[in-house]
């Protein structure tokens, strides 16, 4: 997949089959649009082009909305779109000036003059242009004028289980990573850099890697204990992860820590990706480290079973 952070770098492709949207989560509904996009590209002997935006439009239009969190970081979304087979990804800088383009200006200036769209595939109820004025009906009018065809994926095809990024976010905010994975069609992931912590875990037999996520807009799943898988330098491991304030240990603060099974490497400064499989329990405050250790032993057994390790 070729990635363009400036549309000026995008060169004409043969029979561009295009879709556009934010695609946060790249969930099952998005995947159906991509699947149809690829089918059309084969019919047209063309190439798939996905036009998305960064920052997320809401970040620009509502900068004081501190509640907005995204399922994917930019890099996570790129990796997912490549996995699902997009040929060309254009990441268009979203600005207030860009948001003022009318629907016809967006079609003419971007889809036609820059991308040279031959076929456009969009999801049900897709809107675009200034104040979201553009719709499928507009596109059906513009298509014959500008020489492209447009197809809308019916609601029944992409919303048969009422999939939406909003519903996935709500599931994650309650820690329901299994429901989120069902809607996503893949595990919810979190990537970050490993940093030094208090090293308390190793004193009770459960050393942890402390993970810091730099992207402030990344949605972090609800506090709790999770069975997870983890990728480090291309290799997969199983483990158990804690998100929260570690109430048994005073002054530790909010953290994301993972105990990686059968792993004994020093990985400070490395980036790891965590795949959430199942939430085990809420955070708990224990009266002693010995009680905490007993619970961790149970968590370990549950995580081993859930992740299919050993």
C-alpha positions in Angstrom: 0.0 0.0 0.0 1.2 3.4 -0.9 0.6 6.2 1.7 0.4 9.9 0.8 0.3 12.6 3.4 -0.1 15.2 0.7 -2.5 14.8 -2.2 0.0 16.6 -4.4 2.2 13.5 -4.1 -0.6 11.3 -5.4 0.0 10.4 -9.1 -2.7 9.3 -11.5 -3.6 5.7 -11.2 -5.4 3.6 -13.8 -9.2 3.6 -13.1 -9.2 4.9 -9.6 -11.9 3.2 -7.5 -12.4 5.5 -4.5 -14.0 5.6 -1.1 -13.7 8.3 1.6 -14.3 8.7 5.3 -12.6 8.7 8.7 -12.6 4.9 9.1 -11.9 5.0 12.8 -11.6 1.4 14.0 -11.7 0.0 10.4 -14.6 -2.1 11.8 -16.8 -4.7 10.1 -18.9 -2.1 8.3 -15.8 -0.4 7.0 -14.5 -3.8 5.9 -17.6 -4.4 3.8 -17.1 -1.1 2.0 -13.4 -2.0 1.4 -14.4 -5.5 0.1 -16.8 -3.9 -2.4 -14.2 -1.4 -3.3 -11.8 -4.2 -4.2 -14.5 -6.0 -6.2 -15.2 -2.9 -8.3 -11.5 -2.4 -8.8 -11.2 -5.9 -10.2 -14.2 -5.3 -12.5 -12.7 -2.0 -13.8 -9.1 -3.4 -13.9 -8.3 -0.5 -11.6 -6.8 0.3 -8.2 -8.4 1.1 -4.9 -7.9 4.6 -3.3 -9.1 5.5 0.2 -9.2 9.1 1.1 -9.2 9.8 4.8 -8.5 12.8 7.0 -6.1 13.8 9.8 -6.7 15.3 12.3 -10.1 13.8 12.8 -12.6 16.5 11.7 -14.1 16.8 15.1 -10.7 17.8 16.6 -10.6 20.8 14.2 -14.3 21.8 14.2 -14.7 21.3 18.0 -11.3 21.8 19.5 -12.7 22.1 23.1 -14.3 18.7 22.9 -11.9 16.9 25.3 -14.1 13.8 25.3 -13.2 12.7 21.8 -11.1 9.6 21.8 -10.3 7.5 18.8 -10.2 3.7 18.5 -7.1 3.8 16.3 -3.9 5.9 16.3 -2.8 7.1 12.9 -0.3 4.3 12.6 -2.8 1.6 13.7 -5.3 2.7 11.1 -2.6 2.6 8.4 -1.6 -0.9 9.3 -5.2 -2.1 9.3 -6.0 -0.6 5.9 -2.9 -2.2 4.5 -4.0 -5.5 6.0 -7.4 -5.2 4.4 -5.9 -4.7 1.0 -6.1 -1.0 0.0 -3.7 0.0 -2.8 -3.5 3.8 -2.1 -4.1 5.7 1.1 -4.4 9.4 1.0 -4.3 11.1 4.4 -5.6 14.6 3.7 -4.8 17.4 6.3 -8.2 18.4 7.7 -8.3 22.2 8.4 -11.0 24.8 9.0 -10.4 26.1 5.5 -10.9 22.6 4.0 -14.1 22.2 6.0 -15.5 25.2 4.2 -15.4 23.5 0.8 -18.9 23.0 -0.6 -19.9 19.5 -1.7 -19.4 20.4 -5.4 -16.0 21.9 -4.7 -15.0 18.8 -2.8 -16.1 16.6 -5.7 -14.6 18.8 -8.4 -11.3 19.8 -6.7 -10.5 16.6 -4.9 -12.3 13.6 -6.3 -12.2 14.6 -9.9 -9.2 17.0 -10.5 -6.8 15.4 -8.0 -7.7 11.8 -7.8 -9.5 11.4 -11.2 -12.1 9.1 -9.7 -13.7 6.6 -12.1 -15.9 4.8 -9.5 -16.9 6.0 -6.1 -18.1 3.6 -3.4 -19.5 5.1 -0.2 -21.3 3.8 2.9 -24.9 4.3 3.7 -25.9 7.8 4.8 -22.4 9.2 3.9 -22.2 13.1 4.1 -19.4 15.4 3.0 -18.6 19.0 2.2 -19.4 22.2 4.2 -21.8 21.5 7.0 -22.1 17.9 5.7 -24.4 19.2 3.0 -23.3 16.6 0.4 -25.1 13.3 0.2 -25.6 10.3 -2.1 -28.2 12.2 -4.0 -25.7 15.0 -4.7 -23.2 12.5 -5.9 -25.7 10.9 -8.3 -26.1 14.4 -9.8 -22.4 15.2 -10.0 -21.3 11.8 -11.4 -22.6 12.3 -15.0 -21.3 15.9 -15.0 -17.8 14.9 -14.0 -17.5 11.5 -15.6 -17.6 9.1 -12.6 -20.0 6.5 -11.3 -21.2 6.3 -7.7 -22.4 3.3 -5.6 -23.8 3.4 -2.1 -23.5 0.3 0.1 -27.0 -0.4 1.5 -27.7 0.0 5.2 -28.6 -3.7 5.5 -25.2 -4.6 4.2 -23.1 -2.5 6.6 -25.4 -2.1 9.6 -26.9 -5.6 10.0 -25.7 -5.5 13.7 -25.8 -1.7 13.9 -22.0 -1.4 13.8 -20.7 2.0 14.4 -17.4 3.5 15.8 -19.5 5.1 18.5 -20.8 1.7 19.8 -17.3 0.3 19.7 -16.0 3.2 21.8 -18.8 2.7 24.3 -18.0 -1.0 24.6 -14.3 -0.2 25.2 -15.2 2.5 27.8 -16.9 -0.3 29.9 -14.0 -2.8 29.3 -16.1 -5.0 27.0 -13.3 -5.8 24.7 -15.1 -9.0 23.4 -18.0 -7.1 22.0 -15.6 -4.5 20.6 -13.7 -7.2 18.8 -17.0 -8.6 17.4 -17.9 -5.2 15.9 -14.3 -4.5 14.8 -13.7 -7.9 13.2 -10.3 -7.9 14.9 -8.9 -7.3 18.5 -8.8 -3.9 19.9 -5.1 -3.0 20.1 -2.9 -0.5 22.0 0.6 0.4 21.1 3.2 2.2 23.2 6.7 2.5 24.5 8.0 0.5 27.4 9.3 2.7 30.2 10.8 2.0 33.6 8.4 1.7 36.6 8.8 1.0 40.3 9.8 -2.6 39.6 7.5 -3.8 42.4 6.1 -6.6 40.2 9.4 -8.5 40.1 9.6 -8.6 43.9 6.4 -10.7 44.0 7.2 -12.8 40.9 5.2 -10.9 38.3 7.5 -8.4 36.6 5.6 -6.0 34.3 6.4 -3.8 31.3 5.0 -0.3 31.8 3.5 1.0 28.6 3.1 4.7 27.7 0.8 5.8 24.9 1.9 9.1 23.4 -1.2 9.8 21.4 -3.5 11.7 23.7 -6.5 11.0 21.5 -6.1 7.2 21.7 -9.0 5.6 23.5 -7.8 3.5 26.4 -10.0 0.7 27.5 -11.6 0.9 30.9 -9.6 0.2 34.1 -9.3 -3.4 35.0 -7.4 -6.6 34.4 -7.2 -8.2 30.9 -6.0 -11.4 29.2 -4.0 -10.2 26.3 -1.5 -11.1 23.6 1.5 -8.9 22.9 3.7 -8.4 19.8 7.3 -7.4 20.3 9.7 -7.2 17.3 7.4 -9.4 15.2 7.0 -12.1 17.8 3.7 -12.9 19.7 3.4 -13.6 23.4 0.6 -14.1 25.8 0.2 -12.1 29.0 -2.1 -10.3 31.5 -2.5 -6.6 31.6 -3.6 -4.1 34.2 -5.0 -0.6 33.5 -5.6 1.6 36.5 -4.4 3.2 39.7 -2.9 0.1 41.4 -4.9 0.7 44.7 -2.8 -1.8 46.7 0.3 0.3 46.1 0.1 3.9 47.3 1.5 6.6 45.1 1.9 4.5 42.0 -0.6 6.5 39.9 -2.5 5.5 36.8 -0.6 3.1 34.6 -0.8 0.4 31.9 1.3 -2.6 32.9 1.6 -6.0 31.2 3.1 -9.2 32.6 4.4 -11.2 29.6 4.5 -14.9 30.1 7.8 -16.7 29.7 9.6 -13.5 28.8 12.8 -12.3 30.4 14.2 -9.6 28.1 15.0 -5.9 29.0 12.9 -3.9 26.5 12.9 -0.4 27.9 12.5 2.1 25.0 11.0 -0.6 22.7 7.5 -0.3 21.2 5.0 -3.1 21.8 1.5 -3.7 20.6 -1.1 -5.3 22.9 -4.1 -7.2 21.6 -7.0 -7.3 24.1 -8.7 -10.7 24.3 -10.9 -10.6 27.4 -11.5 -8.6 30.6 -10.9 -10.6 33.7 -12.0 -8.4 36.5 -12.2 -4.9 38.0 -9.3 -3.4 39.9 -9.2 -4.4 43.5 -7.5 -3.1 46.7 -5.9 -5.9 48.6 -4.9 -5.8 52.3 -1.5 -7.2 51.6 1.0 -8.0 48.8 0.5 -11.7 49.6 -3.3 -11.4 48.8 -2.4 -9.5 45.6 0.0 -12.3 44.7 -2.7 -15.0 45.2 -5.1 -13.1 42.9 -2.4 -12.6 40.3 -1.8 -16.4 40.3 -5.5 -16.9 39.5 -5.4 -14.1 36.8 -2.4 -15.9 35.3 -4.3 -19.2 35.1 -7.3 -17.5 33.5 -5.2 -15.6 31.0 -3.3 -18.8 30.0 -6.6 -20.6 29.4 -8.2 -17.7 27.5 -5.2 -16.9 25.3 -4.7 -20.6 24.5 -1.1 -20.4 25.7 0.7 -23.7 26.6 
